Amino acid sequence: MPKEQIIVRPWCPFCGQKVGRATHAPVRKMTEFPVGRCQCGAVYTSDATGHNVGAAIVETLVYACNDNADFAWELMPEDDYLTGRIENYDEGRHQVVATKNVDGRAVRGVLYFVRLHTDIQDIAYRIKEKKAEAVERSLGVLPEKKPGSIEPAPDEKRVRRKADKKIIKELVEQENIDSLVALCFDDKKTLRLMQRLLYDPMEENRWRVAWVIGRVSARISTREPGPISELLHRLFEACSDSAATPWGMVETIGYIISLRTDIFGAFTRHLLNYIGDPSTQNQTLWALAEIAERRPDLIRDTPFYNLFHFLQHPDAQIRGQVARLMGRLKATEVALQLMQLDTDQEEFRYCRDGILVSSTVAAAACSALQVIQGEIIND
């Protein structure tokens, strides 16, 4: 059989139209598959290996529901949505190969499709619109901190530089963000070399390195979010490794997400996995507070009420961090508990723009109450 008859462009199983190549969505996630959308309203994800059926189907459904996972879990197959799949898909060539083989290479990729029924699509859209309105209202009482512009593309005729440990260390110590950003475009291992600098016994140094990585990542991600998404995955993996000490990892995650909540906001909920570990508890609460300063809705979309009891934690460091977080969330639910901390003069430290500063639990609680009551904009 001629080769032209066994290799075809992929199509939508619902309407029969040819579909374009799936790409990564603007908002990055912990579990990522390239996604696409057909003109008929169906959405699809690409699993290049064909071995991640469950994860791909879940991501397709959540993507169809405008990334509203809670709403997606309420839907029933057939009653609320239809599913389909195209097998023997070669992601590299964007082709369906009936012979399951291209030049001796096995083709096992699958495109998973989901199409919501019209009424469910309308509900998902209305939920998205209401959430957007709520975000705008919550951001309206906070300092305006819009994401920066897209990083200019590096000159294609430039002489590419190679990164090494010595250069990276010097640039990080100097906080030379411009040079580090340029070096990231030149040499992909720059981010890994910066990550290694987090392994420092001095806490102040770790916070400063995390702040530098956060600022570099914020600029790189406007043009190339992929490498930063991979960095976040490595950091989360390191935090989950019980055999390793996650020095500076949660702090870096907090800065990366908070500086680009528009791209990496979906990673927020995974921080709660480290709230129960004493070695990462303080850093996790700080990270949540940093994210809440720009996007409180990302925290409120998680079971954040499980953090309320930390206001009575025996460690002043934890009480102070939670007080800051509740203020940024405008959590009226804990106003009475915050009032009880007005005589708590124990000190705690938190990081602001890469520098550790001191405050008291009472001051943090007072500031939080003022924010909740609308007397001040933020702490």
Backbone torsions as a table, in degrees:
resi	resn	phi	psi	omega
1	MET	NA	134.6	-179.1
2	PRO	-58.9	146.6	-177.0
3	LYS	-61.2	-33.1	-177.7
4	GLU	-63.5	-23.9	-176.2
5	GLN	-88.5	-10.1	-178.4
6	ILE	-114.2	-2.8	176.2
7	ILE	-122.0	116.7	-176.1
8	VAL	-133.7	162.0	174.3
9	ARG	-70.6	143.1	177.9
10	PRO	-66.6	153.3	-175.4
11	TRP	-133.1	163.2	177.1
12	CYS	-82.6	126.4	-178.7
13	PRO	-69.8	-11.5	-178.1
14	PHE	-93.3	-40.1	-176.9
15	CYS	-118.1	-12.4	177.8
16	GLY	84.6	-3.2	-179.6
17	GLN	-74.0	150.5	174.3
18	LYS	-66.8	141.5	-179.6
19	VAL	-113.3	150.9	-179.2
20	GLY	-79.9	173.1	179.7
21	ARG	-67.4	133.8	177.5
22	ALA	-69.8	142.9	179.6
23	THR	-131.4	166.5	177.5
24	HIS	-71.0	136.7	179.3
25	ALA	-68.5	154.5	179.0
26	PRO	-57.8	-36.7	178.4
27	VAL	-89.9	118.5	-176.3
28	ARG	-87.5	154.5	-175.6
29	LYS	-136.4	171.4	176.7
30	MET	-67.5	-44.3	176.9
31	THR	-106.0	109.5	-171.6
32	GLU	-118.6	132.2	169.3
33	PHE	-130.0	147.7	172.7
34	PRO	-61.4	138.8	-176.4
35	VAL	-124.5	160.3	177.9
36	GLY	-152.7	171.5	-178.8
37	ARG	-139.3	131.0	178.4
38	CYS	-86.3	158.2	179.7
39	GLN	-63.9	-23.0	-179.7
40	CYS	-80.5	-4.0	179.4
41	GLY	104.9	-11.0	177.7
42	ALA	-71.9	149.8	175.2
43	VAL	-119.5	158.3	-176.5
44	TYR	-149.8	155.6	174.3
45	THR	-126.4	155.8	-179.5
46	SER	-111.3	125.2	173.4
47	ASP	-111.9	102.6	-172.8
48	ALA	-63.2	-26.6	-175.9
49	THR	-96.5	-24.9	-175.8
50	GLY	76.2	7.9	-177.8
51	HIS	-102.4	-4.3	-175.9
52	ASN	-113.1	50.6	-174.2
53	VAL	-56.8	-53.2	-176.3
54	GLY	-60.0	-49.9	-177.7
55	ALA	-63.1	-40.0	-178.8
56	ALA	-66.3	-41.8	179.7
57	ILE	-64.5	-43.1	178.9
58	VAL	-61.1	-46.4	-178.5
59	GLU	-65.1	-36.3	178.7
60	THR	-63.5	-44.4	-179.3
61	LEU	-65.3	-43.5	179.7
62	VAL	-64.9	-40.2	178.1
63	TYR	-63.0	-39.6	178.3
64	ALA	-63.3	-28.4	-179.9
65	CYS	-93.5	24.0	178.8
66	ASN	59.1	40.3	176.8
67	ASP	64.2	23.7	176.3
68	ASN	-97.5	91.3	-174.8
69	ALA	-64.4	-39.3	-179.1
70	ASP	-60.4	-42.0	178.7
71	PHE	-67.6	-39.3	-178.4
72	ALA	-60.8	-38.4	-178.1
73	TRP	-67.8	-18.7	-178.9
74	GLU	-82.6	-13.6	-174.8
75	LEU	-83.4	151.6	179.5
76	MET	-115.2	134.5	177.8
77	PRO	-60.9	148.8	-177.0
78	GLU	72.8	-51.1	-179.7
79	ASP	-68.4	-39.2	-175.1
80	ASP	-114.4	-22.4	-179.0
81	TYR	-157.4	160.8	177.5
82	LEU	-115.0	152.4	179.5
83	THR	-125.1	156.4	176.7
84	GLY	-156.8	167.8	179.9
85	ARG	-152.3	147.1	175.3
86	ILE	-118.5	119.2	-177.4
87	GLU	-97.3	175.5	-180.0
88	ASN	59.1	39.5	-177.0
89	TYR	-95.2	128.7	177.2
90	ASP	-99.9	104.8	-175.0
91	GLU	-63.6	-37.9	-177.9
92	GLY	-61.8	-42.4	-178.6
93	ARG	-95.4	-8.7	-175.6
94	HIS	54.1	55.1	-178.8
95	GLN	-141.8	154.1	171.6
96	VAL	-100.8	123.4	-174.3
97	VAL	-113.3	108.5	-176.1
98	ALA	-63.5	-30.7	-177.8
99	THR	-79.0	-6.3	179.1
100	LYS	61.6	21.7	-177.1
101	ASN	-154.5	134.2	177.2
102	VAL	-130.0	112.3	178.9
103	ASP	52.3	43.2	178.8
104	GLY	82.4	-1.2	179.9
105	ARG	-101.5	129.1	-179.8
106	ALA	-69.3	140.5	178.0
107	VAL	-114.7	111.9	-175.9
108	ARG	-126.1	6.8	-176.4
109	GLY	-64.2	156.3	-179.8
110	VAL	-137.6	138.9	169.9
111	LEU	-102.4	123.7	179.0
112	TYR	-103.3	129.7	-176.8
113	PHE	-114.7	144.3	172.3
114	VAL	-137.6	131.5	173.9
115	ARG	-128.4	116.8	178.6
116	LEU	-72.4	147.8	172.3
117	HIS	-66.0	155.0	-171.9
118	THR	-54.9	-45.5	-178.1
119	ASP	-65.4	-35.1	178.6
120	ILE	-70.1	-37.6	176.1
121	GLN	-59.4	-42.4	-179.7
122	ASP	-63.5	-41.8	179.9
123	ILE	-64.8	-44.7	179.6
124	ALA	-60.4	-39.0	-179.7
125	TYR	-67.6	-42.3	-179.4
126	ARG	-65.2	-38.9	177.6
127	ILE	-61.8	-42.1	179.4
128	LYS	-62.7	-43.0	-179.3
129	GLU	-65.0	-42.2	179.3
130	LYS	-65.2	-38.5	178.6
131	LYS	-65.4	-40.8	178.8
132	ALA	-62.3	-40.0	178.3
133	GLU	-65.1	-40.2	178.8
134	ALA	-64.5	-38.5	178.3
135	VAL	-63.7	-43.6	179.9
136	GLU	-62.0	-40.1	179.1
137	ARG	-66.0	-41.5	-178.9
138	SER	-68.8	-36.0	179.2
139	LEU	-75.0	-18.7	-178.6
140	GLY	-67.1	-19.9	-179.4
141	VAL	-101.5	7.1	-178.8
142	LEU	-113.5	160.3	177.1
143	PRO	-58.5	141.4	-178.1
144	GLU	-73.7	113.3	-179.2
145	LYS	-130.8	76.7	-179.1
146	LYS	-77.1	147.0	176.9
147	PRO	-59.4	150.3	-179.7
148	GLY	-70.0	173.6	-179.8
149	SER	-73.1	169.1	-179.3
150	ILE	-67.7	134.3	179.7
151	GLU	-62.7	131.7	179.4
152	PRO	-59.9	145.0	178.5
153	ALA	-68.4	135.6	178.2
154	PRO	-65.2	150.4	-179.9
155	ASP	-64.2	125.4	-178.0
156	GLU	-66.6	-22.3	-178.5
157	LYS	-92.1	4.8	-177.5
158	ARG	-67.7	157.9	173.3
159	VAL	-86.7	113.8	-176.7
160	ARG	-71.3	135.9	178.3
161	ARG	-100.4	153.8	175.8
162	LYS	-102.8	140.6	-179.7
163	ALA	-90.4	143.7	171.7
164	ASP	-140.9	169.0	-174.2
165	LYS	-56.6	-43.4	-176.1
166	LYS	-64.8	-46.7	-179.4
167	ILE	-62.3	-45.8	-178.1
168	ILE	-62.2	-44.4	-179.6
169	LYS	-61.1	-43.3	179.9
170	GLU	-63.9	-44.4	-178.9
171	LEU	-66.1	-37.6	178.7
172	VAL	-68.5	-42.2	178.0
173	GLU	-62.5	-34.8	178.0
174	GLN	-82.1	-8.9	-174.5
175	GLU	54.3	42.9	179.9
176	ASN	-84.9	81.5	-174.1
177	ILE	-65.2	-40.9	-178.5
178	ASP	-58.8	-46.2	-179.2
179	SER	-67.4	-37.3	179.3
180	LEU	-67.1	-40.0	177.3
181	VAL	-62.4	-46.2	179.0
182	ALA	-61.3	-38.9	-179.5
183	LEU	-68.9	-32.7	177.1
184	CYS	-62.6	-37.9	178.1
185	PHE	-71.4	-29.7	-178.7
186	ASP	-80.0	-41.5	-173.4
187	ASP	-135.5	116.0	-174.2
188	LYS	-66.0	-18.3	-178.0
189	LYS	-83.1	0.6	-180.0
190	THR	-57.9	-44.3	-179.4
191	LEU	-62.6	-39.8	179.2
192	ARG	-66.0	-38.9	179.2
193	LEU	-67.5	-36.3	175.4
194	MET	-67.1	-38.3	179.0
195	GLN	-60.7	-36.0	-179.4
196	ARG	-63.9	-27.2	-179.3
197	LEU	-69.5	-12.0	177.6
198	LEU	-69.3	-22.0	-179.9
199	TYR	-80.6	75.8	-177.9
200	ASP	-130.2	130.5	-178.7
201	PRO	-67.2	-18.4	179.9
202	MET	-85.9	117.8	-177.5
203	GLU	-59.7	-41.0	-179.2
204	GLU	-59.4	-38.8	179.8
205	ASN	-66.6	-38.3	180.0
206	ARG	-64.5	-41.7	179.3
207	TRP	-64.1	-40.2	-178.8
208	ARG	-66.7	-42.0	178.5
209	VAL	-63.5	-41.8	178.8
210	ALA	-60.1	-40.5	179.3
211	TRP	-64.4	-41.4	178.7
212	VAL	-65.3	-46.5	179.4
213	ILE	-60.8	-39.7	179.3
214	GLY	-61.2	-45.3	-179.7
215	ARG	-67.9	-40.5	177.3
216	VAL	-63.3	-44.7	-178.8
217	SER	-63.3	-37.9	-179.5
218	ALA	-60.3	-37.6	-179.7
219	ARG	-79.5	-42.2	-180.0
220	ILE	-62.2	-40.6	-173.6
221	SER	-66.4	-19.8	178.2
222	THR	-68.0	-25.3	179.5
223	ARG	-110.5	-39.7	-178.4
224	GLU	-133.6	82.4	-178.9
225	PRO	-70.4	-20.9	-176.9
226	GLY	-55.8	-53.0	-179.8
227	PRO	-60.5	-34.2	179.4
228	ILE	-72.5	-37.0	175.5
229	SER	-62.1	-41.3	177.0
230	GLU	-63.8	-38.1	177.1
231	LEU	-61.9	-43.8	178.1
232	LEU	-61.2	-41.0	177.8
233	HIS	-61.7	-40.9	178.7
234	ARG	-65.6	-39.9	-179.3
235	LEU	-66.2	-43.5	177.8
236	PHE	-63.7	-39.4	179.0
237	GLU	-64.2	-40.6	178.9
238	ALA	-65.7	-37.0	178.8
239	CYS	-67.0	-28.5	-177.8
240	SER	-87.6	-5.4	-178.8
241	ASP	-82.8	109.4	-177.1
242	SER	-67.4	-17.8	-177.7
243	ALA	-90.3	-1.8	-177.3
244	ALA	-123.3	154.4	176.4
245	THR	-93.8	118.8	-174.7
246	PRO	-79.9	55.4	-179.9
247	TRP	-61.5	121.3	174.3
248	GLY	73.8	-3.5	-174.5
249	MET	-70.6	-51.7	-178.7
250	VAL	-64.7	-37.8	178.7
251	GLU	-60.2	-43.0	-179.9
252	THR	-67.0	-42.0	176.8
253	ILE	-57.6	-44.6	-179.3
254	GLY	-60.3	-44.5	180.0
255	TYR	-67.0	-42.8	-178.4
256	ILE	-62.1	-47.6	-178.5
257	ILE	-67.0	-45.5	-174.9
258	SER	-66.1	-32.1	-179.3
259	LEU	-80.9	-18.8	176.8
260	ARG	-139.9	63.7	179.3
261	THR	-65.4	-23.1	-179.7
262	ASP	-69.1	-25.4	-178.6
263	ILE	-103.2	-42.3	-171.4
264	PHE	-113.0	14.4	-178.5
265	GLY	-58.5	-29.3	-178.1
266	ALA	-66.4	-16.7	178.6
267	PHE	-76.2	-13.8	-171.1
268	THR	-55.7	-48.0	-173.5
269	ARG	-61.2	-24.1	-178.6
270	HIS	-74.5	-15.4	176.4
271	LEU	-65.1	-29.2	-178.3
272	LEU	-63.2	-16.0	177.8
273	ASN	-65.6	-18.0	-174.4
274	TYR	-109.1	8.5	-178.0
275	ILE	-74.4	-22.2	-177.7
276	GLY	-88.6	-9.9	-178.8
277	ASP	-92.6	119.9	-178.5
278	PRO	-55.7	-28.8	-177.4
279	SER	-74.3	-19.0	-179.2
280	THR	-123.6	3.8	-175.7
281	GLN	-62.4	-50.2	-178.3
282	ASN	-61.6	-46.2	-177.9
283	GLN	-66.1	-35.9	-179.8
284	THR	-66.5	-44.1	178.8
285	LEU	-63.5	-39.3	177.0
286	TRP	-62.6	-44.9	-179.2
287	ALA	-61.1	-42.5	178.6
288	LEU	-62.5	-38.3	177.9
289	ALA	-65.8	-39.2	178.0
290	GLU	-63.4	-42.3	179.3
291	ILE	-67.6	-40.3	-178.4
292	ALA	-64.2	-26.1	179.2
293	GLU	-61.4	-34.0	-178.1
294	ARG	-101.3	-38.8	-177.3
295	ARG	-137.7	77.6	-180.0
296	PRO	-60.6	-24.7	-178.7
297	ASP	-64.4	-29.3	179.3
298	LEU	-65.0	-33.9	177.8
299	ILE	-78.2	-40.5	-179.4
300	ARG	-67.4	-19.5	176.3
301	ASP	-77.9	-4.9	177.0
302	THR	-105.2	168.4	175.5
303	PRO	-73.9	61.1	-174.3
304	PHE	-67.9	-17.9	179.1
305	TYR	-63.5	-17.4	176.3
306	ASN	-69.6	-8.5	-179.6
307	LEU	-92.3	-9.9	-174.2
308	PHE	-58.0	-38.9	-174.6
309	HIS	-68.7	-15.4	178.9
310	PHE	-68.5	-13.0	176.4
311	LEU	-67.2	-16.3	175.4
312	GLN	-108.0	18.9	-178.4
313	HIS	-65.9	142.3	-179.6
314	PRO	-64.5	-21.2	-179.2
315	ASP	-91.4	121.9	-179.7
316	ALA	-60.8	-31.1	179.3
317	GLN	-58.8	-42.4	-179.1
318	ILE	-72.8	-43.2	179.8
319	ARG	-59.3	-42.7	-178.8
320	GLY	-66.3	-42.4	-179.8
321	GLN	-64.6	-41.1	-179.8
322	VAL	-67.2	-37.6	178.1
323	ALA	-60.9	-44.3	177.6
324	ARG	-60.9	-44.1	-178.6
325	LEU	-61.9	-45.3	-177.2
326	MET	-65.6	-32.9	176.3
327	GLY	-64.7	-44.0	-178.9
328	ARG	-70.3	-22.0	175.6
329	LEU	-87.3	-7.4	-172.9
330	LYS	51.3	48.4	-174.0
331	ALA	-79.9	87.6	178.2
332	THR	-62.3	-19.7	-177.9
333	GLU	-63.2	-22.4	-176.0
334	VAL	-116.8	19.8	-177.9
335	ALA	-57.7	-42.8	-178.7
336	LEU	-66.3	-39.6	178.9
337	GLN	-66.3	-35.4	177.5
338	LEU	-67.4	-35.9	178.4
339	MET	-62.0	-31.8	-179.2
340	GLN	-70.8	-11.4	-179.3
341	LEU	-96.9	8.2	-174.1
342	ASP	-68.5	-12.6	177.4
343	THR	-110.5	7.0	-178.0
344	ASP	-82.9	97.6	-175.0
345	GLN	-95.2	12.7	176.7
346	GLU	-69.3	144.6	-177.0
347	GLU	-91.3	152.0	171.7
348	PHE	-143.7	164.1	-178.9
349	ARG	-121.0	145.1	174.2
350	TYR	-143.2	162.4	-174.7
351	CYS	-98.4	134.4	176.2
352	ARG	-130.3	114.3	-179.4
353	ASP	53.4	43.1	175.3
354	GLY	83.7	1.3	-178.8
355	ILE	-121.0	132.2	178.2
356	LEU	-77.4	129.1	177.7
357	VAL	-124.5	158.7	-177.7
358	SER	-110.0	150.3	174.7
359	SER	-154.0	177.7	175.5
360	THR	-109.5	157.2	178.5
361	VAL	-61.8	-39.0	179.8
362	ALA	-62.0	-41.8	-179.8
363	ALA	-65.4	-41.7	179.3
364	ALA	-65.1	-41.0	179.2
365	ALA	-66.4	-41.5	178.9
366	CYS	-62.7	-44.6	178.8
367	SER	-62.9	-40.8	179.0
368	ALA	-63.1	-42.2	179.1
369	LEU	-63.7	-38.4	178.6
370	GLN	-64.6	-37.8	177.2
371	VAL	-66.9	-45.0	-178.9
372	ILE	-61.5	-39.4	-178.7
373	GLN	-84.7	-0.7	176.6
374	GLY	78.8	15.9	-178.1
375	GLU	-80.3	-30.6	175.7
376	ILE	-134.5	163.4	-176.7
377	ILE	-79.9	-44.6	-179.0
378	ASN	-161.5	171.0	-179.3
379	ASP	-88.6	NA	NA
